[in-house]
């Protein structure tokens, strides 16, 4: 199984840290899975304007190809102004829905205050539901208080939530494969 972890923001570093922690936990619990982290900061994606995929730049084509070859996804995002970043919405717009349909996804996010967690339910899950992805029932949401001065997740509750989410995600992958 090939799992792509997406750090879906251009801002800050905590999203990548949460995404990587979850991706590494999946790899720890399911060592047979192949995992890869995709940080959108490293991709100069074209803006979605309806062109055929072959007419977008190389970065965009490479990322869409990676997404197509994956069996599932871990998506990390920051929540800004009560919603997901534009770069992440653009990624969803670029990818043909048939690539994502039926594939499992686990969601993790971070934001400035606990109320931002609502954006997962009100913005992100409706997108993944529309794309007919298989969402893990639970998700992880972290705030700045969950990180230490070295920018490591040091809240044991968040670490436990990530371990549990990794387990649930692995189980969903297994059931989706059968």
N, C-alpha and C positions, 0 to 999 in steps of 0.2 A: 504494500500500500504506500502510495506517495501522498504526503501531507504537505501542503503549502501553508506557512504561517505568514500572514500579511500584517505588517505594521502600517496602518492606513492613515498616516498623517505626515505633514511636512514640518510640523511644529514640535519642539521639545524632544525629550528622550524617554520619558516614562512609558509611552505607548509601546515602544520597541522593547523596553525592559519587561513589561507585563506579557507581551506577545511571546517573547523569547523564553520567559520562565514557563509559560504554559506549553509551548512547543517542546521544550526540553523535558518537561514532566510527562508529556505524551510519549516521547522517545524512551524515557526511563521506564515507564510502565509497559510499553509495547515496543521492545527493542527491535522487533522485526520490521517496524515501519520505517520508511525513509522520510526524513523531514528536511524541509528547506525554508529558511526565513527570507522573505521578500520585504525589503524596506522601501516604501514608495519614495523615500528621499533619494534613492539611487536610480530612479527611473524618470526620464523626461517624457512623460506621457503626453501625447497629443490630446487636444480637447475633442471630445466626441462631437462629430458633426454629421454623422450618417454615412460617411464614406465606407467603401468596402475595407475590410481589415488590411488587405494588401496595399492599400494606399496610405496607411498610417506609418509613422516613423518606426525605425528598427526597435527602439525601446518598447513601444506599444505592442508591436507584433510579438516580440520575445515574451513579454509578460502574458499576453493572451495565450500564447502557446503553452507556457508553464501552467496556466490555469486549466487549460484543456486537458493536459496530461495528468493532472492531480486527481486523486480519488476522494479528497476531502480538504477542508480548509479550516484554519484557525484564524480568526479575524480579530485584530486588536485595533482600537481606534481611540482617539481622544474625543471628548465631547466639548465642543465650543459653542457658546451662545445657544445652548439647548439642542444642538444637532450635530450631525457628523460633518467632518471636513469635506470641502468641495472636491478635493483630489480623490477621496474614496467614492463619492457619488459618481464622479467622472469614470472611475474604474468600472463600477457597476454598469454604467451606460455603455461603455466600450465593449464589454464582454457579451457575446451572443448568449441569450438566455439558455439555449440548449446545452451549452457547456456546463452550466451550474446546476441544471435541473436534476433533482434526486440526490445530489451530493451532500454529505454531512458537513455541518459547519458549527464550530464552537465560537462564542462571542466573549470578548473581554474588552473592557474600556476603562479609561481613567478620565477624571475631570476635577475641576476645582472644588466642587462641593457635592455631597451625597445626592442632592436633588437631580444632578445631571444624569444619574443612573436611569431616570425616566426616559431619556432619549433612546435607550436601547429598545424599550418596549414600544415607544411611539414613532421612532424613525427607522431604526435599523432592522428590527424584526419584520415590519411590514415589507421592507425591500426584499429580505431573504425569503419571506413567505411568498411574495409575488413571483419570485424567481423559482419557486417550487424546490427550494433547498430544504434539507432535513436539519432543523435546528435542534441542538441539545436544549432540553427544557430550561436548564439553569445557565447562568452566565456569571462572570466576575466583574466587579466594578471597584476600582481603587481610587483613592484621592491622594493628594500630596502627603497627608499625614501617615500614609501606609508605607512610606519610604524613609530611609535614614539619610544622614548627611552625605553618604557615599552613593546615594541614588539606588540603593538596593531595597527590595521589598522586605521589610522587617516586621510587618504585622503578621503574627502567627495565624490569625483568622483568615486573612487574604491568602496566605500560603496554603492553608488547608482547603479553602474554596477552590484554589487552582488545582490542587491534587484531586479533589473530588470531580471537578469539571473534566480533567484529563481522563479519569476513569470512565465517566459517563460518555465522553466523546469516543473513547476506544470501543466501548460496548456498542455505540451507535454505528460506528464504522463496520464492526463485525456483522451486525444485523443487516446493514445496508448491502454488504457484500453477498449475503446469502439469498 
